[in-house]
């Protein structure tokens, strides 16, 4: 499957996560026109090394793992720029990059999370700990966080990844986890320790 790519510094998009974007470069205006005309998604990948030398190989500069972004809303301004909102879909791996157009594209393959058997009870417990940890990080918004927390461990993991003060590398590690339990574990590892009860 070939998709246009939107590389971003320090941004990792997760499934079900909403992401606002401001599109101003001519090449990405062209990408947006293609997406609006075809209805197809584009890929969001993280820039690993900003400002790399011109002509340097893309491998090592752009993450080979990303998430499909589905356009949910777009507004074009008088100056030709656009404000858009996308929603994360399926995770993918890049098989090869394509630089034949004004914007970067890639041949990709879907990379769904593995589903280990008999993990549901452990995942459920980990999800409870993740939500509790998220509320501990933001105690003043704890009730709001609980109220808006989505049902389902996969969506909760994406919700936590969007809210937690993680580095881009930590987000990338969570996105690249082989299965859902490993993704939640990566997020749990980034939480501050719970206070000890005396």
Biotite code that builds the C-alpha atoms (Angstrom):
import biotite.structure as struc

atoms = struc.array([
    struc.Atom([0.000, 0.000, 0.000], chain_id="A", res_id=1, res_name="UNK", atom_name="CA", element="C"),
    struc.Atom([1.384, 3.398, -0.978], chain_id="A", res_id=2, res_name="UNK", atom_name="CA", element="C"),
    struc.Atom([0.539, 6.451, 1.146], chain_id="A", res_id=3, res_name="UNK", atom_name="CA", element="C"),
    struc.Atom([1.764, 10.038, 1.382], chain_id="A", res_id=4, res_name="UNK", atom_name="CA", element="C"),
    struc.Atom([3.718, 10.774, 4.553], chain_id="A", res_id=5, res_name="UNK", atom_name="CA", element="C"),
    struc.Atom([3.595, 13.757, 6.877], chain_id="A", res_id=6, res_name="UNK", atom_name="CA", element="C"),
    struc.Atom([6.837, 13.687, 8.922], chain_id="A", res_id=7, res_name="UNK", atom_name="CA", element="C"),
    struc.Atom([6.707, 15.671, 12.157], chain_id="A", res_id=8, res_name="UNK", atom_name="CA", element="C"),
    struc.Atom([9.375, 16.415, 14.772], chain_id="A", res_id=9, res_name="UNK", atom_name="CA", element="C"),
    struc.Atom([8.612, 15.151, 18.280], chain_id="A", res_id=10, res_name="UNK", atom_name="CA", element="C"),
    struc.Atom([5.114, 13.910, 17.355], chain_id="A", res_id=11, res_name="UNK", atom_name="CA", element="C"),
    struc.Atom([3.923, 10.302, 17.593], chain_id="A", res_id=12, res_name="UNK", atom_name="CA", element="C"),
    struc.Atom([0.306, 9.635, 16.615], chain_id="A", res_id=13, res_name="UNK", atom_name="CA", element="C"),
    struc.Atom([-1.552, 6.764, 18.286], chain_id="A", res_id=14, res_name="UNK", atom_name="CA", element="C"),
    struc.Atom([-4.693, 4.908, 17.165], chain_id="A", res_id=15, res_name="UNK", atom_name="CA", element="C"),
    struc.Atom([-7.903, 6.841, 17.994], chain_id="A", res_id=16, res_name="UNK", atom_name="CA", element="C"),
    struc.Atom([-5.900, 9.926, 18.988], chain_id="A", res_id=17, res_name="UNK", atom_name="CA", element="C"),
    struc.Atom([-7.024, 13.273, 17.532], chain_id="A", res_id=18, res_name="UNK", atom_name="CA", element="C"),
    struc.Atom([-4.276, 15.566, 16.252], chain_id="A", res_id=19, res_name="UNK", atom_name="CA", element="C"),
    struc.Atom([-4.674, 19.166, 14.993], chain_id="A", res_id=20, res_name="UNK", atom_name="CA", element="C"),
    struc.Atom([-2.305, 20.234, 12.212], chain_id="A", res_id=21, res_name="UNK", atom_name="CA", element="C"),
    struc.Atom([-1.584, 23.526, 10.480], chain_id="A", res_id=22, res_name="UNK", atom_name="CA", element="C"),
    struc.Atom([-0.633, 23.011, 6.845], chain_id="A", res_id=23, res_name="UNK", atom_name="CA", element="C"),
    struc.Atom([1.291, 25.816, 5.168], chain_id="A", res_id=24, res_name="UNK", atom_name="CA", element="C"),
    struc.Atom([4.090, 24.324, 3.035], chain_id="A", res_id=25, res_name="UNK", atom_name="CA", element="C"),
    struc.Atom([3.166, 23.983, -0.671], chain_id="A", res_id=26, res_name="UNK", atom_name="CA", element="C"),
    struc.Atom([4.083, 20.276, -0.734], chain_id="A", res_id=27, res_name="UNK", atom_name="CA", element="C"),
    struc.Atom([1.761, 19.499, 2.161], chain_id="A", res_id=28, res_name="UNK", atom_name="CA", element="C"),
    struc.Atom([-0.998, 21.608, 0.635], chain_id="A", res_id=29, res_name="UNK", atom_name="CA", element="C"),
    struc.Atom([-0.656, 19.274, -2.355], chain_id="A", res_id=30, res_name="UNK", atom_name="CA", element="C"),
    struc.Atom([-0.774, 16.268, -0.004], chain_id="A", res_id=31, res_name="UNK", atom_name="CA", element="C"),
    struc.Atom([-3.957, 17.632, 1.583], chain_id="A", res_id=32, res_name="UNK", atom_name="CA", element="C"),
    struc.Atom([-5.597, 18.134, -1.822], chain_id="A", res_id=33, res_name="UNK", atom_name="CA", element="C"),
    struc.Atom([-4.839, 14.510, -2.684], chain_id="A", res_id=34, res_name="UNK", atom_name="CA", element="C"),
    struc.Atom([-6.301, 13.278, 0.606], chain_id="A", res_id=35, res_name="UNK", atom_name="CA", element="C"),
    struc.Atom([-9.434, 15.402, 0.178], chain_id="A", res_id=36, res_name="UNK", atom_name="CA", element="C"),
    struc.Atom([-9.930, 14.207, -3.406], chain_id="A", res_id=37, res_name="UNK", atom_name="CA", element="C"),
    struc.Atom([-9.370, 10.508, -2.739], chain_id="A", res_id=38, res_name="UNK", atom_name="CA", element="C"),
    struc.Atom([-10.543, 10.111, 0.858], chain_id="A", res_id=39, res_name="UNK", atom_name="CA", element="C"),
    struc.Atom([-7.445, 8.020, 1.558], chain_id="A", res_id=40, res_name="UNK", atom_name="CA", element="C"),
    struc.Atom([-5.424, 8.379, 4.774], chain_id="A", res_id=41, res_name="UNK", atom_name="CA", element="C"),
    struc.Atom([-1.850, 9.598, 4.992], chain_id="A", res_id=42, res_name="UNK", atom_name="CA", element="C"),
    struc.Atom([0.904, 8.439, 7.303], chain_id="A", res_id=43, res_name="UNK", atom_name="CA", element="C"),
    struc.Atom([2.274, 10.354, 10.273], chain_id="A", res_id=44, res_name="UNK", atom_name="CA", element="C"),
    struc.Atom([5.884, 9.477, 11.080], chain_id="A", res_id=45, res_name="UNK", atom_name="CA", element="C"),
    struc.Atom([8.350, 11.073, 13.459], chain_id="A", res_id=46, res_name="UNK", atom_name="CA", element="C"),
    struc.Atom([11.417, 12.939, 12.238], chain_id="A", res_id=47, res_name="UNK", atom_name="CA", element="C"),
    struc.Atom([14.310, 11.322, 14.092], chain_id="A", res_id=48, res_name="UNK", atom_name="CA", element="C"),
    struc.Atom([17.044, 13.734, 13.016], chain_id="A", res_id=49, res_name="UNK", atom_name="CA", element="C"),
    struc.Atom([15.853, 17.250, 12.139], chain_id="A", res_id=50, res_name="UNK", atom_name="CA", element="C"),
    struc.Atom([18.092, 19.292, 9.894], chain_id="A", res_id=51, res_name="UNK", atom_name="CA", element="C"),
    struc.Atom([19.966, 16.333, 8.426], chain_id="A", res_id=52, res_name="UNK", atom_name="CA", element="C"),
    struc.Atom([22.227, 17.040, 5.473], chain_id="A", res_id=53, res_name="UNK", atom_name="CA", element="C"),
    struc.Atom([20.568, 17.400, 2.071], chain_id="A", res_id=54, res_name="UNK", atom_name="CA", element="C"),
    struc.Atom([20.701, 14.108, 0.191], chain_id="A", res_id=55, res_name="UNK", atom_name="CA", element="C"),
    struc.Atom([21.339, 12.024, 3.300], chain_id="A", res_id=56, res_name="UNK", atom_name="CA", element="C"),
    struc.Atom([19.500, 8.677, 3.249], chain_id="A", res_id=57, res_name="UNK", atom_name="CA", element="C"),
    struc.Atom([16.009, 8.754, 4.754], chain_id="A", res_id=58, res_name="UNK", atom_name="CA", element="C"),
    struc.Atom([16.727, 5.652, 6.812], chain_id="A", res_id=59, res_name="UNK", atom_name="CA", element="C"),
    struc.Atom([17.740, 6.938, 10.214], chain_id="A", res_id=60, res_name="UNK", atom_name="CA", element="C"),
    struc.Atom([16.251, 10.389, 9.583], chain_id="A", res_id=61, res_name="UNK", atom_name="CA", element="C"),
    struc.Atom([12.577, 9.376, 9.570], chain_id="A", res_id=62, res_name="UNK", atom_name="CA", element="C"),
    struc.Atom([10.998, 6.689, 11.729], chain_id="A", res_id=63, res_name="UNK", atom_name="CA", element="C"),
    struc.Atom([10.130, 3.491, 9.828], chain_id="A", res_id=64, res_name="UNK", atom_name="CA", element="C"),
    struc.Atom([7.032, 3.085, 12.028], chain_id="A", res_id=65, res_name="UNK", atom_name="CA", element="C"),
    struc.Atom([3.997, 5.351, 11.894], chain_id="A", res_id=66, res_name="UNK", atom_name="CA", element="C"),
    struc.Atom([0.242, 5.585, 12.137], chain_id="A", res_id=67, res_name="UNK", atom_name="CA", element="C"),
    struc.Atom([-2.322, 6.178, 9.416], chain_id="A", res_id=68, res_name="UNK", atom_name="CA", element="C"),
    struc.Atom([-4.083, 9.526, 9.834], chain_id="A", res_id=69, res_name="UNK", atom_name="CA", element="C"),
    struc.Atom([-7.694, 9.921, 8.704], chain_id="A", res_id=70, res_name="UNK", atom_name="CA", element="C"),
    struc.Atom([-8.873, 13.446, 7.915], chain_id="A", res_id=71, res_name="UNK", atom_name="CA", element="C"),
    struc.Atom([-11.809, 14.382, 10.147], chain_id="A", res_id=72, res_name="UNK", atom_name="CA", element="C"),
    struc.Atom([-12.025, 18.142, 9.617], chain_id="A", res_id=73, res_name="UNK", atom_name="CA", element="C"),
    struc.Atom([-10.376, 20.756, 7.422], chain_id="A", res_id=74, res_name="UNK", atom_name="CA", element="C"),
    struc.Atom([-10.663, 24.511, 6.916], chain_id="A", res_id=75, res_name="UNK", atom_name="CA", element="C"),
    struc.Atom([-8.765, 26.326, 4.177], chain_id="A", res_id=76, res_name="UNK", atom_name="CA", element="C"),
    struc.Atom([-7.836, 29.926, 4.941], chain_id="A", res_id=77, res_name="UNK", atom_name="CA", element="C"),
    struc.Atom([-7.699, 32.893, 2.551], chain_id="A", res_id=78, res_name="UNK", atom_name="CA", element="C"),
    struc.Atom([-3.908, 32.637, 2.284], chain_id="A", res_id=79, res_name="UNK", atom_name="CA", element="C"),
    struc.Atom([-4.084, 29.007, 1.112], chain_id="A", res_id=80, res_name="UNK", atom_name="CA", element="C"),
    struc.Atom([-2.996, 27.491, 4.408], chain_id="A", res_id=81, res_name="UNK", atom_name="CA", element="C"),
    struc.Atom([-5.270, 25.007, 6.172], chain_id="A", res_id=82, res_name="UNK", atom_name="CA", element="C"),
    struc.Atom([-6.171, 23.969, 9.690], chain_id="A", res_id=83, res_name="UNK", atom_name="CA", element="C"),
    struc.Atom([-7.062, 20.286, 9.897], chain_id="A", res_id=84, res_name="UNK", atom_name="CA", element="C"),
    struc.Atom([-7.764, 17.613, 12.462], chain_id="A", res_id=85, res_name="UNK", atom_name="CA", element="C"),
    struc.Atom([-6.897, 13.969, 11.908], chain_id="A", res_id=86, res_name="UNK", atom_name="CA", element="C"),
    struc.Atom([-7.604, 10.779, 13.810], chain_id="A", res_id=87, res_name="UNK", atom_name="CA", element="C"),
    struc.Atom([-5.055, 8.013, 14.227], chain_id="A", res_id=88, res_name="UNK", atom_name="CA", element="C"),
    struc.Atom([-5.860, 4.676, 12.635], chain_id="A", res_id=89, res_name="UNK", atom_name="CA", element="C"),
    struc.Atom([-3.766, 1.593, 12.005], chain_id="A", res_id=90, res_name="UNK", atom_name="CA", element="C"),
    struc.Atom([-0.078, 1.310, 12.866], chain_id="A", res_id=91, res_name="UNK", atom_name="CA", element="C"),
    struc.Atom([2.248, 0.540, 9.958], chain_id="A", res_id=92, res_name="UNK", atom_name="CA", element="C"),
    struc.Atom([5.841, -0.196, 9.005], chain_id="A", res_id=93, res_name="UNK", atom_name="CA", element="C"),
    struc.Atom([7.579, 1.468, 6.071], chain_id="A", res_id=94, res_name="UNK", atom_name="CA", element="C"),
    struc.Atom([8.838, -0.977, 3.456], chain_id="A", res_id=95, res_name="UNK", atom_name="CA", element="C"),
    struc.Atom([10.397, 1.679, 1.234], chain_id="A", res_id=96, res_name="UNK", atom_name="CA", element="C"),
    struc.Atom([10.341, 5.451, 0.870], chain_id="A", res_id=97, res_name="UNK", atom_name="CA", element="C"),
    struc.Atom([9.273, 7.234, -2.314], chain_id="A", res_id=98, res_name="UNK", atom_name="CA", element="C"),
    struc.Atom([10.744, 10.669, -3.076], chain_id="A", res_id=99, res_name="UNK", atom_name="CA", element="C"),
    struc.Atom([9.368, 10.991, -6.622], chain_id="A", res_id=100, res_name="UNK", atom_name="CA", element="C"),
    struc.Atom([6.736, 13.584, -5.624], chain_id="A", res_id=101, res_name="UNK", atom_name="CA", element="C"),
    struc.Atom([6.931, 16.967, -3.941], chain_id="A", res_id=102, res_name="UNK", atom_name="CA", element="C"),
    struc.Atom([6.027, 15.337, -0.607], chain_id="A", res_id=103, res_name="UNK", atom_name="CA", element="C"),
    struc.Atom([7.452, 12.162, 0.894], chain_id="A", res_id=104, res_name="UNK", atom_name="CA", element="C"),
    struc.Atom([5.505, 8.932, 0.340], chain_id="A", res_id=105, res_name="UNK", atom_name="CA", element="C"),
    struc.Atom([6.099, 5.299, 1.233], chain_id="A", res_id=106, res_name="UNK", atom_name="CA", element="C"),
    struc.Atom([5.122, 1.747, 0.487], chain_id="A", res_id=107, res_name="UNK", atom_name="CA", element="C"),
    struc.Atom([3.832, 0.473, 3.825], chain_id="A", res_id=108, res_name="UNK", atom_name="CA", element="C"),
    struc.Atom([2.522, -2.674, 5.468], chain_id="A", res_id=109, res_name="UNK", atom_name="CA", element="C"),
    struc.Atom([0.027, -2.822, 8.310], chain_id="A", res_id=110, res_name="UNK", atom_name="CA", element="C"),
    struc.Atom([1.572, -3.744, 11.653], chain_id="A", res_id=111, res_name="UNK", atom_name="CA", element="C"),
    struc.Atom([-1.248, -4.722, 14.025], chain_id="A", res_id=112, res_name="UNK", atom_name="CA", element="C"),
    struc.Atom([-0.543, -5.452, 17.665], chain_id="A", res_id=113, res_name="UNK", atom_name="CA", element="C"),
    struc.Atom([0.012, -9.104, 18.473], chain_id="A", res_id=114, res_name="UNK", atom_name="CA", element="C"),
    struc.Atom([-2.762, -10.679, 20.548], chain_id="A", res_id=115, res_name="UNK", atom_name="CA", element="C"),
    struc.Atom([-1.233, -13.089, 23.094], chain_id="A", res_id=116, res_name="UNK", atom_name="CA", element="C"),
    struc.Atom([-3.706, -15.605, 24.453], chain_id="A", res_id=117, res_name="UNK", atom_name="CA", element="C"),
    struc.Atom([-5.017, -15.334, 28.020], chain_id="A", res_id=118, res_name="UNK", atom_name="CA", element="C"),
    struc.Atom([-3.726, -11.785, 28.512], chain_id="A", res_id=119, res_name="UNK", atom_name="CA", element="C"),
    struc.Atom([-7.077, -10.049, 28.978], chain_id="A", res_id=120, res_name="UNK", atom_name="CA", element="C"),
    struc.Atom([-7.138, -10.214, 32.784], chain_id="A", res_id=121, res_name="UNK", atom_name="CA", element="C"),
    struc.Atom([-3.583, -8.884, 33.088], chain_id="A", res_id=122, res_name="UNK", atom_name="CA", element="C"),
    struc.Atom([-4.317, -6.122, 30.565], chain_id="A", res_id=123, res_name="UNK", atom_name="CA", element="C"),
    struc.Atom([-7.420, -5.142, 32.515], chain_id="A", res_id=124, res_name="UNK", atom_name="CA", element="C"),
    struc.Atom([-5.396, -4.806, 35.730], chain_id="A", res_id=125, res_name="UNK", atom_name="CA", element="C"),
    struc.Atom([-2.655, -2.859, 33.975], chain_id="A", res_id=126, res_name="UNK", atom_name="CA", element="C"),
    struc.Atom([-5.272, -0.517, 32.489], chain_id="A", res_id=127, res_name="UNK", atom_name="CA", element="C"),
    struc.Atom([-6.622, 0.276, 35.956], chain_id="A", res_id=128, res_name="UNK", atom_name="CA", element="C"),
    struc.Atom([-3.082, 1.070, 37.126], chain_id="A", res_id=129, res_name="UNK", atom_name="CA", element="C"),
    struc.Atom([-2.459, 3.231, 34.065], chain_id="A", res_id=130, res_name="UNK", atom_name="CA", element="C"),
    struc.Atom([-5.573, 5.325, 34.622], chain_id="A", res_id=131, res_name="UNK", atom_name="CA", element="C"),
    struc.Atom([-4.755, 5.689, 38.328], chain_id="A", res_id=132, res_name="UNK", atom_name="CA", element="C"),
    struc.Atom([-1.217, 6.781, 37.431], chain_id="A", res_id=133, res_name="UNK", atom_name="CA", element="C"),
    struc.Atom([-2.495, 9.302, 34.911], chain_id="A", res_id=134, res_name="UNK", atom_name="CA", element="C"),
    struc.Atom([-4.784, 10.811, 37.548], chain_id="A", res_id=135, res_name="UNK", atom_name="CA", element="C"),
    struc.Atom([-1.840, 10.924, 39.961], chain_id="A", res_id=136, res_name="UNK", atom_name="CA", element="C"),
    struc.Atom([0.193, 12.934, 37.454], chain_id="A", res_id=137, res_name="UNK", atom_name="CA", element="C"),
    struc.Atom([-2.609, 15.494, 37.122], chain_id="A", res_id=138, res_name="UNK", atom_name="CA", element="C"),
    struc.Atom([-4.365, 15.473, 40.517], chain_id="A", res_id=139, res_name="UNK", atom_name="CA", element="C"),
    struc.Atom([-6.280, 18.696, 39.893], chain_id="A", res_id=140, res_name="UNK", atom_name="CA", element="C"),
    struc.Atom([-7.810, 17.243, 36.708], chain_id="A", res_id=141, res_name="UNK", atom_name="CA", element="C"),
    struc.Atom([-8.257, 13.716, 38.097], chain_id="A", res_id=142, res_name="UNK", atom_name="CA", element="C"),
    struc.Atom([-12.051, 13.653, 37.945], chain_id="A", res_id=143, res_name="UNK", atom_name="CA", element="C"),
    struc.Atom([-12.070, 15.147, 34.452], chain_id="A", res_id=144, res_name="UNK", atom_name="CA", element="C"),
    struc.Atom([-9.535, 12.541, 33.314], chain_id="A", res_id=145, res_name="UNK", atom_name="CA", element="C"),
    struc.Atom([-11.641, 9.729, 34.771], chain_id="A", res_id=146, res_name="UNK", atom_name="CA", element="C"),
    struc.Atom([-14.787, 11.136, 33.175], chain_id="A", res_id=147, res_name="UNK", atom_name="CA", element="C"),
    struc.Atom([-13.237, 11.337, 29.707], chain_id="A", res_id=148, res_name="UNK", atom_name="CA", element="C"),
    struc.Atom([-11.205, 8.123, 29.852], chain_id="A", res_id=149, res_name="UNK", atom_name="CA", element="C"),
    struc.Atom([-12.331, 5.906, 26.951], chain_id="A", res_id=150, res_name="UNK", atom_name="CA", element="C"),
    struc.Atom([-13.509, 2.341, 27.369], chain_id="A", res_id=151, res_name="UNK", atom_name="CA", element="C"),
    struc.Atom([-11.177, -0.380, 26.148], chain_id="A", res_id=152, res_name="UNK", atom_name="CA", element="C"),
    struc.Atom([-7.507, -0.893, 26.909], chain_id="A", res_id=153, res_name="UNK", atom_name="CA", element="C"),
    struc.Atom([-6.247, 0.079, 23.437], chain_id="A", res_id=154, res_name="UNK", atom_name="CA", element="C"),
    struc.Atom([-8.057, 3.416, 23.436], chain_id="A", res_id=155, res_name="UNK", atom_name="CA", element="C"),
    struc.Atom([-7.053, 4.059, 27.052], chain_id="A", res_id=156, res_name="UNK", atom_name="CA", element="C"),
    struc.Atom([-3.395, 3.503, 26.133], chain_id="A", res_id=157, res_name="UNK", atom_name="CA", element="C"),
    struc.Atom([-3.692, 6.066, 23.317], chain_id="A", res_id=158, res_name="UNK", atom_name="CA", element="C"),
    struc.Atom([-5.455, 8.484, 25.686], chain_id="A", res_id=159, res_name="UNK", atom_name="CA", element="C"),
    struc.Atom([-2.686, 8.128, 28.271], chain_id="A", res_id=160, res_name="UNK", atom_name="CA", element="C"),
    struc.Atom([0.076, 8.449, 25.671], chain_id="A", res_id=161, res_name="UNK", atom_name="CA", element="C"),
    struc.Atom([-1.434, 11.744, 24.508], chain_id="A", res_id=162, res_name="UNK", atom_name="CA", element="C"),
    struc.Atom([-1.713, 13.186, 28.032], chain_id="A", res_id=163, res_name="UNK", atom_name="CA", element="C"),
    struc.Atom([1.417, 11.954, 29.789], chain_id="A", res_id=164, res_name="UNK", atom_name="CA", element="C"),
    struc.Atom([4.500, 14.233, 29.744], chain_id="A", res_id=165, res_name="UNK", atom_name="CA", element="C"),
    struc.Atom([6.573, 11.783, 27.701], chain_id="A", res_id=166, res_name="UNK", atom_name="CA", element="C"),
    struc.Atom([9.575, 12.363, 25.496], chain_id="A", res_id=167, res_name="UNK", atom_name="CA", element="C"),
    struc.Atom([9.213, 11.656, 21.790], chain_id="A", res_id=168, res_name="UNK", atom_name="CA", element="C"),
    struc.Atom([11.423, 8.593, 22.300], chain_id="A", res_id=169, res_name="UNK", atom_name="CA", element="C"),
    struc.Atom([9.128, 7.240, 25.031], chain_id="A", res_id=170, res_name="UNK", atom_name="CA", element="C"),
    struc.Atom([6.085, 7.727, 22.807], chain_id="A", res_id=171, res_name="UNK", atom_name="CA", element="C"),
    struc.Atom([7.863, 5.971, 19.953], chain_id="A", res_id=172, res_name="UNK", atom_name="CA", element="C"),
    struc.Atom([8.753, 3.060, 22.233], chain_id="A", res_id=173, res_name="UNK", atom_name="CA", element="C"),
    struc.Atom([5.105, 2.722, 23.273], chain_id="A", res_id=174, res_name="UNK", atom_name="CA", element="C"),
    struc.Atom([3.900, 2.875, 19.661], chain_id="A", res_id=175, res_name="UNK", atom_name="CA", element="C"),
    struc.Atom([6.385, 0.198, 18.588], chain_id="A", res_id=176, res_name="UNK", atom_name="CA", element="C"),
    struc.Atom([5.417, -2.253, 21.370], chain_id="A", res_id=177, res_name="UNK", atom_name="CA", element="C"),
    struc.Atom([4.697, -5.723, 20.010], chain_id="A", res_id=178, res_name="UNK", atom_name="CA", element="C"),
    struc.Atom([1.414, -6.127, 21.868], chain_id="A", res_id=179, res_name="UNK", atom_name="CA", element="C"),
    struc.Atom([-1.037, -4.116, 23.925], chain_id="A", res_id=180, res_name="UNK", atom_name="CA", element="C"),
    struc.Atom([0.283, -5.292, 27.273], chain_id="A", res_id=181, res_name="UNK", atom_name="CA", element="C"),
    struc.Atom([3.808, -4.213, 26.297], chain_id="A", res_id=182, res_name="UNK", atom_name="CA", element="C"),
    struc.Atom([2.477, -0.810, 25.196], chain_id="A", res_id=183, res_name="UNK", atom_name="CA", element="C"),
    struc.Atom([0.727, -0.289, 28.518], chain_id="A", res_id=184, res_name="UNK", atom_name="CA", element="C"),
    struc.Atom([3.862, -1.483, 30.347], chain_id="A", res_id=185, res_name="UNK", atom_name="CA", element="C"),
    struc.Atom([5.947, 1.132, 28.501], chain_id="A", res_id=186, res_name="UNK", atom_name="CA", element="C"),
    struc.Atom([3.508, 3.830, 29.605], chain_id="A", res_id=187, res_name="UNK", atom_name="CA", element="C"),
    struc.Atom([3.428, 2.544, 33.187], chain_id="A", res_id=188, res_name="UNK", atom_name="CA", element="C"),
    struc.Atom([7.232, 2.647, 33.287], chain_id="A", res_id=189, res_name="UNK", atom_name="CA", element="C"),
    struc.Atom([7.109, 6.357, 32.455], chain_id="A", res_id=190, res_name="UNK", atom_name="CA", element="C"),
    struc.Atom([4.847, 7.171, 35.412], chain_id="A", res_id=191, res_name="UNK", atom_name="CA", element="C"),
    struc.Atom([6.303, 8.609, 38.615], chain_id="A", res_id=192, res_name="UNK", atom_name="CA", element="C"),
    struc.Atom([6.281, 6.058, 41.463], chain_id="A", res_id=193, res_name="UNK", atom_name="CA", element="C"),
    struc.Atom([3.183, 5.934, 43.614], chain_id="A", res_id=194, res_name="UNK", atom_name="CA", element="C"),
    struc.Atom([3.666, 7.390, 47.106], chain_id="A", res_id=195, res_name="UNK", atom_name="CA", element="C"),
    struc.Atom([4.332, 4.774, 49.756], chain_id="A", res_id=196, res_name="UNK", atom_name="CA", element="C"),
    struc.Atom([1.703, 4.273, 52.435], chain_id="A", res_id=197, res_name="UNK", atom_name="CA", element="C"),
    struc.Atom([3.072, 4.492, 55.972], chain_id="A", res_id=198, res_name="UNK", atom_name="CA", element="C"),
])
